[in-house]
Amino acid sequence: MCLFALALIITMLEYQWAVFGRNHEDLASFKNRNDGRLAFRESVSLVFSLVGIVIGGVLLVTSVESLSVVTGYSTTTLGLSLTAIVTSLPELLTTILSQEDNQEKITIGNIIGSNIYNLLLIGGLVTIFSPTITLPIGDWIWLIATTICFVLILRRYSGKVIPKWVGAFLLGLSFIYLLTLKLTA
């Protein structure tokens, strides 16, 4: 319940920051916009997008369950690897495209916002509707180690260009994590 409450607080704060940014930093880009209401075409597109997300989520879960039966891998292993990669690809594409367009705010918002909502909102909803979940010690070690690594990278390269070797290092850690999943499954 605490995670879900934090997600609501973060959402309210982000809304206030968005209104402030629209009225101050991004004022020029919003001057040419309409009155802020969605046109019929945009509304229909929004509804179809939401329906597509729900259908895609259901298909992904049933596909992972079927793949688990066929391959013999646990759904935990497939969920922490294959599902995580597949659901992260749209975010990765958004981040790359926003960087190419020099939209740093979208890049940062996508990276940080995605992680905040995955941890707080999704984690909160899952814990509300699920029985008690306990993480194995190995998962705690990975969580703490990656958090420390992320904080160190942020402190070291804040305001600077992050070298490519850091990206390669993080990618290597991802592969090591996937290998440890295979070994513990």
N, C-alpha and C positions, 0 to 999 in steps of 0.2 A: 504494500500500500504506500510505503514511503517513496519508492521509486516512481510510482504513478503520480503522487502529489508533487514530487520534484519536476516531473515532466510538464505538469500543468503550470507550475511556477515559471519554468524556463520558457514555455510557450507564451505566457503573458508578457514576460520581459522582452522576448524577441519581437512580439507585436509592438510594444512601446518603442523599441529601438528602430523598428521598420518605419513607424510613423515619423519618428524624429528624423531618420535618414531621408525619408521622402520629402519632408518639409525643409530640410536644410542642405544636406550634401547632394542629393539627387534631384533637386528642385528643377533644374533645367531639363532633365530628361522626362520629367512628368508633366511639364507644361503642355506638351503636344498631345498628351493622352486625352481621351474622352472624359466623361464625368466619372469614370471609375466603375461603371456597371459593365457586366459582361454582355456582349452581343449574343443573339440566339445561337449563332454558329459556334461561338466559344463555349457556350453553356452545353450544347450537344456534345462538343468535343470533350469537355470535362467529364460528362456523364459516361461517355464511351471509354475514356481513359480509366476511370475508376472501375468500371465493369471489367475492363481488360486486366487490370491489376489483380482483382479478386479471382478471376478465372485463371490467370497465370499462376497465382499463388497456389490455388487448389491443384492445378496440373503439376506444378513443381513438387508439391508434397507427395502426391500419389505416385509420381514418377520415381522419386527418391525411395519411397517404400518398395516399389516394384523392383527397382535396381538393387536394393538391399537383399531382397529375396533371391534374385538371380545370381548376384555376385557373392553373397555370403558375408559381405561387410555389414557392420552394424549401422543402424540408421544414425547413430550419434556420429560415427566417423564420416559418413556421407554428408550429414548435416553440417558438420564443422568444416568440411572441405569443399565438396562439390557445390552444395547449396549456397555456402558463403561466397564462393567465387562467382557463381551465376548471378546471384542477387547484387553483387558489387559491380558487375560490368557496366550497368547503366550509369552508376555514380562515377566510375572511372572515366567513361566517355564524356560525361558532363564536365568533369574536372579538366580533362585534356582540352576540350573545346573552349572552355572558359579561359584557360591559360593562353591559348592561341589568340583569343580575342582581347587579351590583357584585362580580363574581368576578375581581378584578384578577390573582390568581395564575394563573388559567386564561388570561386575556388575554395576560399576559407570557409564560407558558409556551408558548402557541400561537405567538406571533410569533417569539420567540427560538428555541424548540425546533424549529420548522418550518425555519427558516433554517439552523440548525446541522446538522440531519439532511439537508437537501437538499444542503448543501455537502459535508459530510464523508461521510455514509453513501452517499448516491446517487452523489456525485462519486467516492468511493473505489471503489465497485462498478463504475461505468462505466469508470474508468481501469484497473481490473484486467482486465476482459473486453474492452477495446477496444484497437485499435492506438493508437499515439501520437497525441495530440490537441494541435494548436497553435491558440491563439486569435489572431485578427487583432488588430492594434493598436487598432482602434476598440472592440473588446470590452473590452480592457484599460483603455482610457480611461474607458468607461462604468462598469466595475467599480470603479476607483479613485475616480472622481468621486462615485458614489453612496455609497461607503463613507465618504468624507470628509464628504459632506452628512449622512449618518446620524449620524456621530459629533458633528458640530457641533450638530445638533438635540438629540441626547441631552445634550450638555454645557449647552446654553443653557436647555433646558426640563426638566431633571432635577428631579422633585418638583413640577413646576408643570403647569398645564393647557396643553396645546399648542393654540395658536390655529388656527382653521379655515383661515386663509390658508396655513399650513404644509402642511396636507393638500391644499389646492388646488394648491400649488406642486409637491408630490410627484406628484400626479395629472397635472399638466402635464408633468413630466419623463417620466412613463410614456408619454404620448402622443408626446412628442418622440422617445423611444427607439423607439417603434413606427414612426414616420415614417422614422427613420434605417435601420431594418431594411428598409423598403420601398425606400428609395433605394439601399441597398447590395446588394439581392438581384438 
